[in-house]
Amino acid sequence: MQEIEQLRALGDADRAAKMAARHKRDRETLGIAPAQLEPLVAGWRAALTPEERVALARTLWESDIHEARIAAAKLLLQARMRPDDDAWAAILEWAPAVDALDIADAVAAAGQRRLASDPARLGDLEPFMESRNPLQRRLLMTMTNHWAKMNHPKPADIAIRDRALEWAAHLHHDSNGAVRQAVAALLSDLARHDPERAAAWKPAEKVAEDQPDQPDQDPE
């Protein structure tokens, strides 16, 4: 496949070995720096229709190459992407399999754009809070962080912000550090843009036993 070969051409074996050791996953890693990946994916996006972008994104994801999965999410980043129902469907399909922080954050960035284009999709994220995959729980906070940063939110934006804060209240005591970090980031951004709401926020009561997680692949 041409796009996979373009990715391989940018690989760095030494960087790949260090990345693979950090991720602790049996997945091919090419060792591509983010600064190299961005212009390559931007060129693909510009040359493809929305339907073609989604098709390529799915193929890249299924390759199970670390950087290809990041590239797959980046293909769905465009703010104005019509139609984008298939892009949103792909993001929902990928979420349970996210198992590295940089992949998770790339998926979250794409998901945030697709949520902004149709906020009614927020309800699709509700099951994420009960996922056994901690990085899927993290997606709740990172996908909705945009609304914590708004200086002049409309009533509909405030409703989304409040829903994200409800999820944050339950995830505040999460057993996984990556999830707690995302909650803290959302609250920190909110404190800068809506200090009164941030001051009024309270975490939910801690449950007696934490939900079991899949093994962590990144340090807490």
Secondary structure, 3 states (H helix, E strand, C coil): CHHHHHHHHCCCHHHHHHHHHHHCCCCECCCCCHHHHHHHHHHHHHHCCHHHHHHHHHHHHHCCEHHHHHHHHHCCCCCCCCCCHHHHHHHHHHHHHCCCHHHHHHHHHHHHHHHHHCHHHHHHHHHHHHCCCHHHHHHHHHHHHHHHCCCCCCHHHHHHHHHHHHHHHHHCCCCCHHHHHHHHHHHHHHHHHCHHHHHHCCCCCCCCCCCCCCCCCCCC
